Each structure stands twice: as structure tokens, then as C-alpha cells.
Amino acid sequence: MDGSNSLEKAHNITLEVTEAIRTALPSSEVIVHQDPVPKEKLDMLIKLKQKTLSALTDKRI
């Protein structure tokens, strides 16, 4: 999570992530923990997120 985000924005992002996981894995229990990350590391994390969501969508996990 971008460390410069407001608490409200961080909360909204967490809700979106939680809902995406629950949609992909309906019987799952989801807990999301937010850690502030410097902006320079966000690109790597975004690519990882996209790869993970793609794998979940393709049901390869």
C-alpha cells in the first residue's frame, strides 16, 4: 500500500481487494493487512498482484 495514501483510501482499497478474493474464492475467509510501502516498490507489487489475480481467475491456484 502506498504509504502516502489517506486512511480512507487505504480502507477502500482493502475492501476492493477483499471482495475480489471472496468473488474468486467464495468459501474463503479473507483477512487483509495493510503495510505502507515506498512508492518505488509499488510497481513490483502491482505486477505481483496482477499475476496472482490472473492465476485466481484462471483457477490455477
C-alpha positions as CSV (number, residue, x, y, z in Angstrom):
1,M,0.0,0.0,0.0
2,D,1.3,3.4,-0.9
3,G,2.5,4.9,2.4
4,S,1.2,8.3,1.3
5,N,-2.4,7.1,0.9
6,S,-5.0,8.5,3.3
7,L,-6.6,6.1,5.8
8,E,-9.9,6.3,3.9
9,K,-8.2,5.4,0.6
10,A,-6.3,2.5,2.2
11,H,-9.6,1.2,3.7
12,N,-11.4,1.4,0.4
13,I,-8.6,-0.4,-1.4
14,T,-8.7,-3.1,1.3
15,L,-12.4,-3.5,0.7
16,E,-11.9,-3.9,-3.0
17,V,-9.1,-6.5,-2.6
18,T,-11.2,-8.4,0.0
19,E,-14.2,-8.5,-2.3
20,A,-12.1,-9.6,-5.3
21,I,-10.7,-12.6,-3.3
22,R,-14.1,-13.5,-2.0
23,T,-15.5,-13.5,-5.5
24,A,-12.7,-15.7,-6.8
25,L,-12.8,-18.0,-3.7
26,P,-16.3,-17.8,-2.3
27,S,-15.8,-20.2,0.6
28,S,-12.6,-18.4,1.8
29,E,-12.1,-16.3,4.9
30,V,-10.2,-13.2,4.0
31,I,-8.0,-11.0,6.2
32,V,-6.1,-8.2,4.6
33,H,-3.3,-6.4,6.4
34,Q,-2.1,-3.1,5.1
35,D,1.6,-2.2,5.2
36,P,2.9,1.1,3.9
37,V,5.4,0.7,1.1
38,P,7.6,3.3,-0.6
39,K,6.4,4.3,-4.0
40,E,9.5,2.9,-5.7
41,K,8.4,-0.7,-4.7
42,L,4.8,-0.4,-5.8
43,D,5.4,-1.3,-9.4
44,M,6.8,-4.7,-8.4
45,L,3.9,-5.3,-6.0
46,I,1.3,-4.3,-8.6
47,K,2.8,-6.8,-11.1
48,L,2.7,-9.5,-8.5
49,K,-1.0,-8.6,-7.7
50,Q,-1.9,-8.8,-11.3
51,K,-0.2,-12.2,-11.8
52,T,-1.9,-13.5,-8.6
53,L,-5.4,-12.3,-9.6
54,S,-4.9,-13.7,-13.1
55,A,-4.0,-17.1,-11.7
56,L,-7.0,-17.0,-9.4
57,T,-9.3,-16.1,-12.3
58,D,-7.8,-19.0,-14.3
59,K,-8.2,-21.2,-11.3
60,R,-4.6,-22.4,-11.5
61,I,-4.2,-21.9,-7.7
